[in-house]
Amino acid sequence: MSRRPRLAALTIWLAVMAVLALIIARSQFTADMSVFLPRNPTPEQRLLVDQLRDGMVSRLILVGISGGNAETRGRVSQAMAAALHGDARFVSVNNGESGALQEEQRWLFDNRYLLSPAVTPARFSTDGLRAALTDTLNLLASPAGMLVKPLVTRDPTGELMQLLQRLDPGTQPARDPAHGVWITRDGETALMLALTRAAGSDIDAQEAAMGALQREFETARGSAAAATPLRLEMTGPGVFAVESRATIKREVERIAVLGAVLTVGFLLAVYRSLTVLLLGMLPVVTGTLAGVAAVSLGFGVVHGLTLGFGTTLIGEAVDYAIYLFVRAGRGPGTAAEDDDPDEGRDGFWATIRLGLLTSVAGFAALFASGFPGLAQLGLYSIAGLIAAVLVTRYLLPTLLPADFRLRDVRPLGLRLAALANAAGRLPWLVVALAAGAAAVLALRHDGLWNSELLALSPVPMRQQELDMRLRTEMGAPDVRYLVVVDGADTETTLRAVEALAPRLDALQADGVIAGWDAPTRYLPSLATQAARRAALPAREELAARLHAATAGLPLRAERLTPFLDEIDAARQRPPLTPESMAGSSLGLAVQAMLIHTEGGVRALLPLRAPEDGTDLIDAGRVRAALAGAGDGSAPLFLDLKQESDALYANYLREAIRLALGGVAAVVVLLLVFLRSPRQVLRVVTPLAAAVLVVTAGLALAGKQLILLHLVGMLLIVAVGSNYTLFFNRADGRMAAPRTLASLFFANCTTVCAFGLLAFSEVPVLQAIGITVGPGAVLALVFSAMLGSRGDARAALPAPACGR
């Protein structure tokens, strides 16, 4: 080719690459789960993603210190808590030390008259006072009397005890009597609970918080002598996110390096030219950049999962360069008459074009998805594959040297032709395997797909078991069940929660729930606080009522002057607000349960499931109890696990429907271009058989299919369509030897790229690997077994579209 067309093609390509690079430089990349919401999510689905991203549980880090002895563990726990106190990365770091507990009790005592629901005008009447004093005297005579006695003169009506009985702390961890820190029931692990300031979705901030915990542990451990080495264990959603990101990055880098080494080594053995190898990478690079730019322009943001999974789809671009180079690089001594006269430039590219269109038709189904995550993946793949083919078609031929030669692959092609001829005598085997696979899938249909979101988790089982163990020991909230109340502002929301309280109390009394919590337990509405303050009598009136109420009781009114002082102070105390509670331990609970949203303020009310062995809440009864509550929007009952599984199941069902729609589009496309139902059947059958056999193999191996297995099936169709089109000719003749060799080389690079994923520890990567690796091989073998047979020197003519 002359110098001018070559420079023109290269200039155009460089200009396009510059534009793509500029678009990508301005693109936004995210890991926000909301991109995988439906375009029109239900309120429950929106709440689910908000909780996964910013919820209270997403910010908890559970810490265990094991090894050494109790003395060492206690001292390390104390040193870590002291060092991290005031660290800006944490809202709190609590290890159960008595100082923190005493501070919490002191805050409750000081604000008891604003917090206790028992504070009413009737309680401070003469009869009410006498009843309360009698209860306190009875409590003094009980085993708990030693705890109550110091407070009798200041709190003779027992408001603090009333308040503590109503609070729902859940289960509390055991405490080391020597050091006062939390420990496991077996005493072998010291426990801590850290609440990060950053949301769980901020993985960088979560990683920084984990680093701070690790550093303070190393410092404290270094100053503590221990016969047995101490170990620090951390768990929680933020920890999972950090470790998952690290695992995926490590796995992707490892597999990418190994895959690149294998692919490059293989292609170098075939091309025997570093220049040609680098040229073969141009379609891949261009396709990747085009895919990212298209998603950025189409959606405004590129999700990390789309980028990661989409990159594997561009692996098909390597095949195009292989087809071109093997066809263009006739080895020395190979006569032109060795080729099929019909295998001209137009016929070859017409076949490639049809293979591309079938791939695009399959991925276009994903682009039509109502889930932006799937739609991004579809657009990425379509744009990337089209760009890769255009570069292979119009740029690479201009850059090839005029005397371009490859090693003579015709002998290999002749051997492959002989094998293909032998395989062509076994079409019945393909039919038998496909029928057997269909029978297996029919028998295992019910449990074939895994509809739980947890199936996509890269968190190893040992880490999940550690989380369950520490969470159980700590009594940390699981927060699977939530009642959600929305209001225009904080006061409106708090009033709505207070109106809902009797219904939740009734559910607890009936055993439907074991308990519940709410921000109003620690921050009543201003109206409620004002009513409780108004229920407190003036000093003179209260003194008179006390004299009457204590008549005949062993507790004389003259001893209760501190009580009168406390009431005076409570009447003057300013109302509680979120700002006034900042920094207190109970203020943290309010902050976690009272969230500001775009539409106002949202209250999250965690429910505890009954401990009846099932740990499940009857959702129907809860929803029935909530029906009609609230003046504005009705409260929502949210089962986070059920909603996450339902969201993923809907996601999966739509993906399956779209994939089937994509298959139908491929069939219609082939009918239009090939103009022969019989030939279309011969093209589609190997692909269908490969998908069926791979799916049945996974089912027999005990694998439940997830969303990424489905993406792998689409990849089998995308890659395999190129094989089966070259193998099936209207005239019944076999493809040329060099074409057969290029198909073999392309299949080897596919196995190199995707086969390694099968050994990944990350489920989503493994799912693609164990599907595409064997599927691509089967697509090639089945295409040979069901394809055209005849003269091994024959070449593939152009389909109808190229004539």
Residue pairs with C-beta under 8 A, 6 or more apart in sequence:
1 397
1 398
1 402
5 398
6 398
6 399
9 394
9 395
9 398
9 399
10 395
10 398
10 399
13 282
13 286
13 391
13 395
16 286
17 286
17 289
19 293
20 286
20 289
20 290
20 292
20 293
21 289
23 293
23 296
23 297
24 289
24 292
24 293
24 296
26 296
27 292
27 293
27 296
27 301
27 302
28 296
28 300
28 301
28 302
29 301
29 302
29 303
29 304
29 307
30 301
30 302
30 303
30 304
31 201
31 203
31 303
31 304
31 305
32 53
32 201
32 303
33 49
33 52
33 53
33 201
34 49
34 53
35 299
35 301
35 303
35 372
35 373
35 376
36 303
36 305
36 371
36 372
36 373
36 651
37 45
37 46
37 49
37 371
37 372
37 647
38 45
38 370
38 371
38 650
39 370
39 371
39 372
40 370
41 49
43 636
44 636
44 638
44 643
45 643
45 647
47 482
47 484
47 636
47 638
47 643
48 638
48 640
48 643
48 644
48 647
50 595
50 597
51 57
51 58
51 479
51 482
51 604
51 638
51 640
52 58
52 200
52 201
52 237
52 644
53 199
53 200
53 201
54 199
54 200
54 201
54 595
55 200
55 479
55 604
56 477
56 479
56 592
56 593
56 604
57 200
57 236
57 237
57 477
57 478
57 479
58 199
58 200
58 201
58 237
58 238
59 91
59 195
59 196
59 197
59 198
59 199
59 200
59 237
59 238
59 592
60 193
60 194
60 195
60 196
60 236
60 237
60 238
60 476
61 193
61 194
61 195
61 196
61 206
61 209
61 210
61 213
61 234
61 235
61 236
61 238
61 239
62 191
62 192
62 193
62 234
62 235
62 236
62 467
62 470
62 471
62 474
62 476
63 191
63 192
63 193
63 194
63 213
63 232
63 233
63 234
63 470
64 184
64 189
64 190
64 191
64 192
64 232
64 233
64 234
64 235
64 466
64 470
65 73
65 76
65 77
65 80
65 189
65 190
65 191
65 192
65 217
65 230
65 231
65 232
65 233
66 73
66 188
66 189
66 190
66 230
66 231
66 233
67 73
67 226
67 228
67 229
67 230
67 231
68 76
68 224
68 226
68 227
68 228
68 229
68 230
69 226
69 227
69 228
70 176
70 178
70 179
70 183
70 187
71 178
71 179
72 224
72 225
72 226
72 230
73 176
73 181
73 183
73 189
73 190
73 230
74 176
74 178
74 179
74 181
74 190
75 179
75 220
75 224
76 190
76 217
76 220
76 221
76 224
76 230
77 95
77 179
77 181
77 182
77 190
77 191
77 192
78 95
78 97
78 179
78 181
79 216
79 219
79 220
79 223
79 224
80 93
80 95
80 192
80 213
80 216
80 217
80 220
81 93
81 94
81 95
81 97
81 181
81 192
83 216
83 219
83 220
84 90
84 93
84 194
84 212
84 213
84 216
85 93
87 93
87 212
88 197
89 196
89 197
89 198
89 205
89 208
89 209
89 212
90 194
90 195
90 196
90 197
90 209
90 212
91 195
91 196
91 197
91 588
91 591
92 193
92 194
92 195
92 585
92 588
93 192
93 193
93 194
93 195
94 100
94 192
94 193
94 194
94 585
95 181
95 182
95 190
95 191
95 192
95 193
96 173
96 175
96 180
96 181
96 182
96 191
97 179
97 180
97 181
98 180
100 585
103 584
103 585
104 584
104 585
104 586
105 160
107 584
107 585
107 586
108 115
108 160
108 163
108 164
108 586
109 151
109 155
109 160
110 573
111 573
111 576
112 155
112 159
112 160
112 163
113 119
113 159
113 532
113 533
113 536
113 567
113 570
113 573
114 524
114 529
114 532
114 533
114 570
114 573
114 575
114 576
115 163
115 521
115 522
115 524
115 576
116 159
116 162
116 163
116 166
116 532
117 162
117 166
118 159
118 162
119 159
119 532
119 535
119 536
120 128
120 532
120 535
121 534
121 535
122 128
123 129
123 132
123 157
123 535
124 157
124 535
124 536
124 537
124 542
124 545
125 545
126 545
126 548
126 549
127 549
129 157
129 545
129 546
129 549
130 548
130 549
130 550
130 553
132 156
132 157
132 158
133 156
133 157
133 549
133 550
133 553
133 555
134 553
135 158
136 148
136 152
136 156
136 157
136 158
136 555
137 553
137 554
137 555
139 145
139 148
139 158
139 161
140 148
140 149
140 152
148 158
148 161
151 160
152 555
153 559
153 560
153 561
153 562
153 563
154 562
154 563
154 566
155 563
155 566
156 555
156 560
156 563
157 563
166 521
167 521
168 515
168 516
168 517
168 521
168 608
169 475
170 475
170 477
170 515
170 608
171 475
172 475
173 182
173 183
173 184
173 191
173 473
173 474
173 475
174 182
174 183
174 184
174 185
174 187
174 473
175 181
175 182
175 183
176 182
176 183
176 187
176 190
181 190
181 191
181 192
182 190
182 191
182 192
182 193
182 474
183 189
183 190
183 191
184 191
184 473
185 473
189 233
189 473
191 470
191 473
191 474
193 474
193 476
194 209
194 213
195 588
195 592
196 205
196 206
196 209
196 238
197 205
198 205
198 206
198 209
199 205
200 206
200 237
200 238
200 241
201 241
203 238
203 241
203 242
203 245
206 238
206 239
206 241
206 242
207 242
209 238
210 234
210 238
210 239
210 242
213 232
213 234
214 232
217 230
217 232
221 230
224 230
233 466
233 470
235 463
235 466
235 467
235 470
235 471
236 467
240 457
240 459
240 463
240 467
243 459
243 463
244 457
244 458
244 459
247 458
247 761
247 762
248 308
248 458
248 762
248 765
251 760
251 761
251 762
251 765
252 308
252 765
255 756
255 757
255 760
255 765
258 756
259 752
259 753
259 756
262 752
262 756
263 318
263 749
263 752
263 753
264 277
266 745
266 748
266 749
266 752
267 277
267 280
267 322
267 745
267 749
268 274
268 277
270 322
270 326
270 406
270 407
270 409
270 745
271 277
271 280
271 325
271 406
272 406
272 407
273 406
275 401
276 325
276 329
276 400
276 404
276 406
279 321
279 396
279 399
279 400
280 318
280 321
280 322
280 325
280 396
282 321
282 391
282 395
282 396
283 317
283 318
283 320
283 321
283 387
283 388
283 389
283 391
283 392
283 396
284 314
284 315
284 317
284 318
284 388
286 387
286 388
286 391
287 314
287 317
287 383
287 384
287 385
287 387
287 388
287 391
288 311
288 314
288 384
289 387
290 383
290 384
290 386
290 387
291 310
291 314
291 379
291 380
291 381
291 383
291 384
291 387
292 302
292 307
292 380
293 383
294 379
294 380
294 382
294 383
294 384
295 302
295 306
295 310
295 376
295 379
295 380
295 383
296 302
298 376
298 379
299 372
299 375
299 376
299 379
302 376
303 373
303 376
305 373
306 373
306 376
306 377
306 380
307 380
309 377
309 708
309 711
309 764
309 768
310 376
310 377
310 380
310 381
310 384
312 715
312 753
312 754
312 757
312 768
312 772
313 363
313 377
313 380
313 381
313 384
313 385
313 711
313 715
313 718
314 381
314 384
314 385
314 388
315 719
315 749
315 750
315 753
315 754
316 359
316 385
316 388
316 715
316 718
316 719
316 722
316 750
317 384
317 385
317 388
317 389
317 392
318 746
318 749
318 750
318 753
319 719
319 722
319 746
319 749
319 750
320 352
320 388
320 389
320 392
321 392
321 396
322 742
322 745
322 746
322 749
323 348
323 352
323 722
323 739
323 742
323 746
324 392
324 396
324 397
325 400
325 406
325 742
326 406
326 409
326 738
326 739
326 741
326 742
326 745
327 343
327 348
327 738
327 739
327 742
328 397
328 400
328 404
329 404
329 405
329 406
330 336
330 339
330 405
330 406
330 738
331 405
331 406
331 407
331 408
331 409
331 410
332 405
332 408
333 408
334 408
334 410
338 410
338 736
338 737
338 793
339 736
339 738
339 795
340 733
340 735
340 736
340 793
340 794
340 795
340 796
340 797
341 795
342 795
342 796
342 797
342 798
343 736
343 739
343 795
343 796
343 797
344 798
346 798
346 802
347 796
347 797
347 798
347 802
348 796
348 798
349 393
349 802
350 798
350 799
350 801
350 802
350 803
351 725
351 726
351 796
351 798
351 799
351 802
352 389
352 392
352 393
352 722
353 389
353 801
353 802
354 669
354 670
354 673
354 674
354 725
354 799
354 801
355 721
355 722
355 725
356 385
356 386
356 389
357 669
357 673
358 666
358 669
358 670
358 717
358 718
358 721
358 725
359 381
359 385
359 717
359 718
359 721
360 382
360 385
360 386
361 662
361 665
361 666
361 669
362 659
362 662
362 663
362 665
362 666
362 714
362 717
362 718
363 377
363 378
363 381
363 382
363 385
363 662
363 714
363 718
364 378
364 382
364 662
364 665
365 378
365 658
365 659
365 661
365 662
365 665
366 374
366 375
366 377
366 378
366 381
366 655
366 658
366 659
366 662
366 714
367 375
367 378
367 379
367 382
368 375
368 378
368 658
368 661
369 375
369 378
369 654
369 655
369 658
370 654
371 651
371 654
373 651
374 651
374 654
374 655
374 658
377 711
381 718
385 718
409 737
409 738
409 741
409 742
410 737
410 738
410 741
411 737
412 737
412 741
412 744
413 736
413 737
413 738
413 739
413 740
413 741
413 792
414 737
414 792
416 737
416 740
416 741
416 744
417 734
417 737
417 740
417 792
418 792
419 784
420 727
420 734
420 740
420 784
420 787
420 789
421 734
421 789
421 792
423 781
423 784
423 785
424 784
424 785
424 786
424 787
424 789
426 785
427 785
427 786
429 785
430 685
430 686
430 689
430 782
430 785
430 786
431 689
433 689
433 692
433 693
434 685
434 688
434 689
434 692
434 693
436 696
437 689
437 692
437 693
437 695
437 696
437 697
438 692
438 696
440 696
440 699
440 700
441 448
441 692
441 695
441 696
441 699
444 699
447 704
448 695
448 699
448 704
448 705
449 652
449 656
449 704
449 705
449 706
450 704
450 705
450 706
451 645
451 648
451 649
451 652
452 645
452 648
453 644
453 645
453 647
453 648
455 648
455 704
455 706
455 763
456 648
456 706
456 707
456 708
456 763
456 764
457 763
458 761
458 762
458 763
458 764
460 761
470 476
471 478
477 517
477 606
479 604
479 606
479 640
480 609
480 639
480 640
480 641
481 513
481 606
481 607
481 608
481 609
481 617
481 622
481 637
481 638
481 639
481 640
482 604
482 605
482 606
482 607
482 637
482 638
482 640
483 500
483 504
483 516
483 604
483 605
483 607
483 622
483 626
483 635
483 636
483 637
483 638
484 602
484 603
484 604
484 605
484 635
484 636
484 637
484 638
485 493
485 496
485 497
485 500
485 602
485 603
485 605
485 630
485 635
486 493
486 597
486 599
486 600
486 601
486 602
486 603
486 632
486 633
487 493
487 494
487 495
487 496
487 600
487 601
487 602
487 603
487 632
488 599
488 600
488 601
488 632
489 600
489 601
490 578
490 594
490 601
491 525
491 526
491 527
492 600
492 601
492 632
493 594
493 600
493 601
493 602
493 603
494 519
494 520
494 523
494 524
494 525
494 526
494 528
494 594
494 603
495 525
495 527
495 528
496 603
496 630
496 631
496 632
496 635
497 518
497 519
497 520
497 603
497 605
498 520
498 524
498 525
498 528
499 629
499 630
500 605
500 626
500 629
500 630
500 635
501 518
501 520
503 625
503 626
503 629
504 513
504 516
504 518
504 605
504 607
504 625
506 625
507 513
507 516
507 621
507 622
507 625
508 514
508 515
508 516
510 621
511 610
512 610
512 617
512 618
512 621
512 622
512 625
513 607
513 608
513 609
513 610
513 617
513 622
514 608
514 609
514 610
514 611
515 607
515 608
516 605
516 606
516 607
516 608
517 589
517 593
517 605
517 606
518 593
518 603
518 605
519 589
519 590
519 593
519 594
519 603
520 528
522 581
522 586
522 587
522 589
522 590
523 576
523 577
523 578
523 581
523 590
523 594
524 532
524 576
526 575
529 575
529 576
530 575
533 570
533 571
533 573
536 542
536 567
536 570
536 571
537 545
537 567
539 564
539 567
539 568
542 564
542 567
543 557
543 564
546 557
546 560
546 563
546 564
547 557
549 557
550 556
550 557
550 560
574 580
578 587
578 590
578 591
578 594
581 587
581 590
592 604
593 603
593 604
593 605
593 606
594 601
594 602
594 603
594 604
595 601
595 602
595 603
595 604
596 602
607 617
607 622
609 615
609 616
609 617
610 617
617 639
619 637
619 639
619 642
622 637
623 637
626 634
626 635
626 636
626 637
627 634
628 634
629 635
648 707
651 707
652 706
652 707
652 710
655 707
655 710
656 710
659 710
659 713
659 714
662 714
662 717
663 717
666 684
666 717
666 721
667 680
667 684
670 679
670 680
670 683
670 684
671 677
671 680
673 799
673 800
673 801
674 680
674 683
674 730
674 799
674 800
675 800
676 730
679 728
679 730
682 724
682 728
682 786
682 787
683 721
683 724
683 725
683 728
684 724
685 782
685 786
686 720
686 723
686 724
686 727
686 779
686 782
686 783
686 785
686 786
686 787
687 716
687 717
687 720
687 721
687 724
687 779
687 782
689 778
689 782
689 786
690 716
690 720
690 775
690 778
690 779
690 782
691 713
691 716
691 717
691 775
693 778
694 713
694 716
694 771
694 774
694 775
694 778
695 705
695 709
695 713
697 774
698 705
698 709
698 770
698 771
699 705
703 709
703 770
705 767
706 763
706 764
706 767
708 763
708 764
708 765
708 767
708 768
708 771
709 767
709 768
709 771
711 768
712 767
712 768
712 769
712 770
712 771
712 772
712 775
713 771
713 775
715 754
715 768
715 771
715 772
715 775
715 776
716 771
716 772
716 775
716 776
716 779
719 750
719 772
719 776
719 779
720 775
720 776
720 779
720 780
720 783
722 743
722 746
723 743
723 747
723 779
723 780
723 783
724 779
724 782
724 783
724 787
725 796
725 799
726 735
726 739
726 743
726 783
726 796
727 734
727 735
727 743
727 783
727 784
727 786
727 787
727 788
728 783
728 786
728 787
728 788
729 735
729 787
729 788
729 794
729 796
729 797
730 797
731 788
731 797
732 788
732 789
732 790
733 788
733 790
733 791
733 794
733 795
734 740
734 787
734 788
734 789
734 790
734 791
734 792
734 794
735 743
735 788
735 794
735 795
735 796
736 793
736 794
736 795
736 796
737 792
737 793
739 795
739 796
743 780
744 780
747 776
747 777
747 780
750 772
750 773
750 776
751 773
751 776
751 777
754 768
754 769
754 772
754 773
754 776
755 769
755 773
756 769
757 765
757 766
757 768
757 769
757 770
757 772
757 773
758 766
758 769
758 770
758 773
759 766
759 769
760 766
760 769
